[in-house]
Amino acid sequence: MKEIQISRAIIERYFANLTDHLENDVVIVGAGPAGLIAAYYLAKANIKTIVLEKKLSTGGGTWGGASGYNQVIFEETDILDELEVSCLRQGNLYAANSVEFAAALAYKAAKAGAEIFNLMQVEDIILKKEAVEGVVINGTPILMSGLHVDPYCIAAKYTVDATGHPAEVVKMLKDRKPDILPRIREGFMDVDSGEKGVVEKAGEIYPGLFVAGMSVCAVYNLPRMGPIFGGMLKSGKSVAQQIVKKLKK
């Protein structure tokens, strides 16, 4: 029966991929621009990487550009060129179509070898010997429904919070260890200092836990930076480079 053949192929392939990625070098929480570009560079370096996205689609808020105008703005094009994303010069800036950009990020990360799972939501972290060693996850539909269903775990040597403005993974740590960080909240918009800080401060904030992208702004109380995306890409790339260096020691 062809319907069963199709169903078997879906189920067997999905659970083979999931089983193979219960243990990883890196788990990235959030498939926005910072998370996907980090996954791309990690996978290119042959680092076993899994990306978990709670929503149906990857790309975070990228798809809508600014206020639903599907353009995203950059100051440099080196990473865009590597992703083969088209862009047009606008004065001293560059504009790219947000749909092409979001699709390219997911495509390039997957083709590099990162495994991306959508509709998976992190509800807690694994903390052993004062180091983050992975995440506790459940299905997004289950959590949205408010059902009391036990989760399961995915292990990793390093975990990256790329959940954007909410910094969801860091908040899970701070809930039990309130003194490790100040209040998690972004400041008022300031593109220059926000974009600078999101790159400079991207990195390990607790043993085994890294922050990338807009999570950096929230964790370090930096200004939000608006619809300019270069800093998020450079932030994700920086975290990937830091993790590769640690893993190769």
C-alpha positions as CSV (number, residue, x, y, z in Angstrom):
1,M,0.0,0.0,0.0
2,K,1.7,3.2,-1.2
3,E,0.2,5.3,1.6
4,I,2.0,3.2,4.2
5,Q,5.2,3.2,2.2
6,I,5.1,7.0,2.3
7,S,4.2,7.1,6.0
8,R,7.0,4.6,6.8
9,A,9.6,6.6,4.9
10,I,8.6,9.8,6.8
11,I,8.7,8.2,10.3
12,E,11.8,6.1,9.8
13,R,13.8,8.9,8.3
14,Y,12.7,11.4,10.9
15,F,13.5,9.2,13.9
16,A,16.8,8.1,12.4
17,N,17.9,11.7,12.2
18,L,16.6,12.5,15.7
19,T,18.3,9.4,17.2
20,D,21.6,10.3,15.5
21,H,21.4,13.8,17.1
22,L,20.6,13.0,20.7
23,E,24.3,13.6,21.3
24,N,26.1,16.5,19.6
25,D,29.0,18.8,19.7
26,V,26.7,21.8,19.6
27,V,23.0,22.4,20.0
28,I,21.7,25.8,18.8
29,V,18.4,27.0,20.1
30,G,16.7,29.3,17.7
31,A,16.9,29.2,13.9
32,G,17.0,33.0,13.3
33,P,19.9,34.6,11.4
34,A,22.4,34.3,14.2
35,G,21.6,30.7,14.9
36,L,21.6,29.6,11.3
37,I,24.8,31.3,10.4
38,A,26.5,29.8,13.4
39,A,25.2,26.4,12.4
40,Y,26.5,27.0,8.8
41,Y,30.1,27.8,10.0
42,L,30.1,25.0,12.6
43,A,28.9,22.4,10.1
44,K,31.5,23.6,7.6
45,A,34.1,22.9,10.2
46,N,32.8,19.4,10.6
47,I,31.3,20.1,14.0
48,K,28.2,17.9,14.7
49,T,25.5,20.6,15.0
50,I,21.8,20.5,15.6
51,V,19.4,23.5,15.4
52,L,16.1,23.5,17.4
53,E,13.4,25.9,16.3
54,K,10.1,26.1,18.1
55,K,8.2,27.6,15.2
56,L,7.1,25.9,12.0
57,S,9.5,28.1,9.8
58,T,13.1,29.0,10.3
59,G,14.5,32.5,9.9
60,G,13.0,34.1,13.0
61,G,11.7,37.6,12.3
62,T,13.8,37.9,9.1
63,W,10.9,37.1,6.7
64,G,9.0,40.3,7.4
65,G,12.0,42.7,7.1
66,A,11.0,45.9,8.8
67,S,7.3,46.3,9.6
68,G,6.4,43.8,6.9
69,Y,8.5,45.5,4.2
70,N,10.5,42.5,3.0
71,Q,13.9,44.1,2.8
72,V,16.8,43.6,5.2
73,I,19.8,46.0,5.5
74,F,23.5,45.4,5.8
75,E,26.6,47.5,6.0
76,E,28.9,44.8,4.5
77,T,28.3,42.0,2.0
78,D,31.1,39.5,2.7
79,I,28.8,36.9,4.4
80,L,26.0,37.7,2.0
81,D,28.3,36.9,-0.9
82,E,29.3,33.6,0.7
83,L,25.6,32.7,1.0
84,E,25.0,33.8,-2.6
85,V,22.3,36.3,-1.5
86,S,21.7,39.1,-4.0
87,C,21.8,42.7,-2.7
88,L,21.6,46.2,-4.0
89,R,23.6,49.2,-2.8
90,Q,21.5,51.9,-1.1
91,G,23.9,54.8,-0.4
92,N,26.4,53.4,2.1
93,L,24.2,50.4,2.9
94,Y,23.1,47.3,1.1
95,A,19.5,45.9,0.8
96,A,18.6,42.3,0.3
97,N,15.2,40.6,-0.1
98,S,14.3,39.1,3.3
99,V,12.6,36.1,1.8
100,E,15.7,35.2,-0.2
101,F,17.9,35.9,2.8
102,A,15.9,33.7,5.2
103,A,15.7,30.9,2.7
104,A,19.4,31.0,1.9
105,L,20.4,30.8,5.6
106,A,18.4,27.6,6.2
107,Y,19.5,26.1,2.9
108,K,23.2,26.8,3.3
109,A,23.2,25.6,7.0
110,A,21.5,22.4,6.0
111,K,23.7,21.8,3.0
112,A,26.8,22.3,5.1
113,G,25.6,19.5,7.3
114,A,23.7,21.0,10.2
115,E,20.6,19.2,11.2
116,I,17.6,21.5,11.7
117,F,14.5,20.4,13.6
118,N,11.4,22.7,13.7
119,L,8.4,22.5,16.1
120,M,10.8,21.6,18.9
121,Q,10.7,23.8,22.0
122,V,13.3,23.9,24.7
123,E,11.7,23.9,28.2
124,D,14.8,23.5,30.3
125,I,18.6,23.0,30.3
126,I,20.7,20.1,31.5
127,L,23.2,21.3,34.1
128,K,25.8,19.0,35.5
129,K,28.9,20.0,37.5
130,E,28.1,23.7,37.0
131,A,28.2,23.4,33.2
132,V,25.4,23.3,30.6
133,E,25.5,20.0,28.8
134,G,22.4,20.1,26.7
135,V,18.7,20.9,26.7
136,V,15.3,19.4,27.7
137,I,12.8,19.6,24.9
138,N,9.2,18.9,24.0
139,G,7.0,19.3,21.0
140,T,5.7,22.8,20.4
141,P,2.1,21.6,19.8
142,I,2.2,19.8,23.2
143,L,3.4,22.9,25.0
144,M,1.0,25.2,23.1
145,S,-1.9,22.9,24.2
146,G,-0.8,23.1,27.8
147,L,-0.7,19.3,28.1
148,H,1.3,17.7,30.9
149,V,3.6,15.4,28.8
150,D,7.1,14.5,29.8
151,P,10.0,15.8,27.7
152,Y,13.2,14.2,26.5
153,C,16.8,15.4,26.3
154,I,19.4,16.4,23.7
155,A,23.0,16.5,24.9
156,A,25.8,18.7,23.6
157,K,29.2,19.8,24.6
158,Y,28.1,23.4,23.9
159,T,24.7,25.1,23.8
160,V,24.0,28.3,22.0
161,D,21.2,30.6,22.9
162,A,20.1,32.2,19.6
163,T,16.5,32.7,20.6
164,G,16.6,36.5,19.9
165,H,15.1,39.2,22.1
166,P,13.7,36.9,24.8
167,A,17.1,35.1,25.5
168,E,15.0,32.1,26.5
169,V,17.8,29.6,27.4
170,V,19.7,32.1,29.5
171,K,16.5,33.0,31.4
172,M,16.1,29.3,32.3
173,L,19.5,29.4,33.9
174,K,18.9,32.8,35.6
175,D,15.6,31.6,37.1
176,R,17.6,29.1,39.3
177,K,20.8,31.2,39.5
178,P,19.5,34.8,39.7
179,D,22.8,36.3,40.7
180,I,24.8,35.3,37.6
181,L,23.5,38.1,35.4
182,P,21.7,41.5,35.7
183,R,18.2,41.9,34.5
184,I,17.7,40.4,31.0
185,R,16.4,43.3,29.0
186,E,17.4,45.3,25.9
187,G,18.0,49.0,26.0
188,F,16.6,51.7,23.8
189,M,17.4,51.5,20.1
190,D,20.8,52.6,19.0
191,V,22.0,50.9,15.8
192,D,25.7,51.8,16.1
193,S,26.3,50.7,19.7
194,G,23.8,47.8,19.5
195,E,25.4,46.2,16.4
196,K,28.9,46.7,17.8
197,G,28.0,45.1,21.1
198,V,26.1,42.2,19.6
199,V,29.4,41.1,17.9
200,E,31.9,42.0,20.6
201,K,30.0,40.4,23.5
202,A,28.9,37.3,21.7
203,G,30.4,34.3,23.4
204,E,30.4,32.0,26.4
205,I,28.5,33.5,29.4
206,Y,28.4,30.4,31.6
207,P,30.4,27.1,31.2
208,G,28.9,25.4,28.1
209,L,26.4,28.2,27.3
210,F,27.0,30.7,24.5
211,V,24.9,33.6,23.4
212,A,24.6,34.9,19.8
213,G,22.5,37.5,18.0
214,M,19.9,39.6,19.7
215,S,20.1,37.3,22.8
216,V,23.4,39.1,23.4
217,C,21.7,42.5,23.6
218,A,19.1,41.2,26.1
219,V,21.7,39.5,28.3
220,Y,24.1,42.4,28.4
221,N,21.4,45.1,28.5
222,L,22.7,46.5,25.2
223,P,20.5,48.7,22.9
224,R,18.3,47.0,20.4
225,M,19.5,47.7,16.9
226,G,16.5,47.6,14.6
227,P,16.2,46.2,11.1
228,I,19.9,45.9,10.4
229,F,21.2,42.4,10.2
230,G,25.0,42.4,9.6
231,G,25.7,42.3,13.4
232,M,23.5,39.2,13.9
233,L,25.5,37.4,11.2
234,K,28.9,38.4,12.5
235,S,27.7,37.5,16.0
236,G,26.8,34.0,15.0
237,K,30.0,33.6,13.0
238,S,32.0,34.7,16.0
239,V,30.4,32.2,18.3
240,A,31.0,29.4,15.8
241,Q,34.6,30.4,15.6
242,Q,35.0,30.4,19.3
243,I,33.4,27.0,19.7
244,V,35.5,25.5,16.9
245,K,38.6,26.7,18.7
246,K,37.5,25.2,22.0
247,L,36.6,21.8,20.4
248,K,39.9,21.6,18.5
249,K,42.0,22.2,21.7
